[in-house]
Amino acid sequence: MSVRQGRINEEMTRELSQILREVKDPRVSKSMISVTSCEVSADLKYAKAYYSFIGKVDEKEVAAGLVSAAGFIRKMVASRLDMRQTPEIKFIHDDSIGYGAHINELLKKVAPKGETEEKK
């Protein structure tokens, strides 16, 4: 990956995070969605946006809301970023934060009580 492509990925991640707060769709707005990363193709035609969310929300419902709002989100990206071509955005659920929290809970159960008290 080139330096330019890395900068575009970071900029897309930042802008998508801000834009998702402005989406009016209740499937998207009622859940705390965070864009964890973004990968833009070398030709800048496609982008994969990895997201995670906090709370007890139906994953399929959030995904449907993001697909429904994709046109609005792409339009907002085009207006905020000065790019020759605005990429078509595909949203992909990233469960790494939830998985990390699950592993942390498992480690707390396995660790001896003396070790957890010393670390506090």
C-alpha positions as CSV (number, residue, x, y, z in Angstrom):
1,M,0.0,0.0,0.0
2,S,1.3,3.4,-0.9
3,V,1.6,6.4,1.5
4,R,-1.1,8.2,-0.5
5,Q,-3.5,5.2,-0.2
6,G,-2.8,5.1,3.6
7,R,-3.7,8.7,4.0
8,I,-6.9,8.3,2.0
9,N,-7.8,5.3,4.2
10,E,-7.3,7.3,7.3
11,E,-9.2,10.3,6.0
12,M,-12.1,8.1,4.8
13,T,-12.3,6.4,8.3
14,R,-12.4,9.8,10.0
15,E,-15.0,11.3,7.7
16,L,-17.2,8.1,7.8
17,S,-17.2,8.2,11.6
18,Q,-18.5,11.8,11.5
19,I,-21.0,11.2,8.8
20,L,-22.6,8.2,10.5
21,R,-23.5,10.5,13.4
22,E,-25.5,12.6,11.0
23,V,-27.5,9.7,9.4
24,K,-31.2,10.0,10.3
25,D,-32.1,6.4,9.8
26,P,-33.2,5.0,13.2
27,R,-31.6,1.7,12.5
28,V,-28.2,3.5,12.3
29,S,-28.8,6.4,14.7
30,K,-30.0,4.4,17.7
31,S,-26.8,2.3,17.9
32,M,-23.4,3.6,18.7
33,I,-21.6,2.8,15.4
34,S,-17.8,3.2,15.2
35,V,-15.8,2.9,12.0
36,T,-12.8,0.9,12.9
37,S,-11.0,1.1,9.6
38,C,-11.4,1.7,5.9
39,E,-9.7,0.2,2.9
40,V,-9.9,2.0,-0.4
41,S,-8.9,0.2,-3.6
42,A,-5.9,1.4,-5.5
43,D,-8.1,2.8,-8.3
44,L,-10.3,4.6,-5.7
45,K,-13.5,3.1,-7.1
46,Y,-14.3,0.9,-4.1
47,A,-14.0,1.1,-0.3
48,K,-14.5,-1.4,2.5
49,A,-15.6,0.3,5.7
50,Y,-15.3,-1.9,8.8
51,Y,-17.6,-0.9,11.6
52,S,-18.6,-2.1,15.0
53,F,-21.3,-1.0,17.4
54,I,-22.0,-1.0,21.1
55,G,-25.2,-2.1,22.6
56,K,-27.8,-4.8,22.1
57,V,-28.9,-4.1,18.6
58,D,-29.8,-6.5,15.8
59,E,-26.7,-6.8,13.5
60,K,-28.8,-7.4,10.4
61,E,-31.0,-4.3,11.2
62,V,-27.9,-2.1,11.4
63,A,-26.4,-3.6,8.2
64,A,-29.7,-2.9,6.4
65,G,-29.7,0.7,7.7
66,L,-26.2,1.2,6.4
67,V,-27.0,-0.2,3.0
68,S,-30.0,2.0,2.8
69,A,-28.0,5.1,3.8
70,A,-25.1,4.3,1.5
71,G,-26.1,6.8,-1.2
72,F,-26.4,9.6,1.4
73,I,-23.1,8.6,3.0
74,R,-21.3,8.5,-0.4
75,K,-22.7,12.0,-1.3
76,M,-21.4,13.4,2.0
77,V,-18.0,11.8,1.5
78,A,-17.9,13.4,-2.0
79,S,-18.7,16.9,-0.6
80,R,-16.2,16.6,2.3
81,L,-13.2,15.0,0.6
82,D,-11.6,16.5,-2.5
83,M,-11.2,13.3,-4.6
84,R,-11.5,12.9,-8.3
85,Q,-13.7,9.9,-7.8
86,T,-15.8,9.0,-4.8
87,P,-15.6,5.3,-4.0
88,E,-18.5,3.0,-3.7
89,I,-18.7,2.1,0.0
90,K,-19.3,-1.5,1.2
91,F,-19.9,-1.8,5.0
92,I,-18.5,-4.8,6.7
93,H,-19.2,-5.7,10.4
94,D,-16.0,-5.9,12.5
95,D,-16.5,-8.0,15.6
96,S,-13.0,-7.6,16.9
97,I,-13.9,-5.2,19.8
98,G,-16.6,-7.5,21.0
99,Y,-14.3,-10.5,20.7
100,G,-11.6,-8.7,22.6
101,A,-14.1,-7.9,25.4
102,H,-15.1,-11.6,25.5
103,I,-11.5,-12.8,25.8
104,N,-10.9,-10.2,28.5
105,E,-13.9,-11.6,30.5
106,L,-12.6,-15.2,30.0
107,L,-9.1,-14.2,31.3
108,K,-10.7,-12.5,34.4
109,K,-12.4,-15.8,35.2
110,V,-9.2,-17.9,34.8
111,A,-6.8,-15.6,36.6
112,P,-6.1,-16.3,40.3
113,K,-7.8,-13.8,42.6
114,G,-4.5,-12.5,43.9
115,E,-3.3,-11.4,40.5
116,T,-6.4,-9.4,39.6
117,E,-6.3,-7.5,42.9
118,E,-2.6,-6.6,42.5
119,K,-3.1,-5.1,39.1
120,K,-5.8,-2.7,40.3
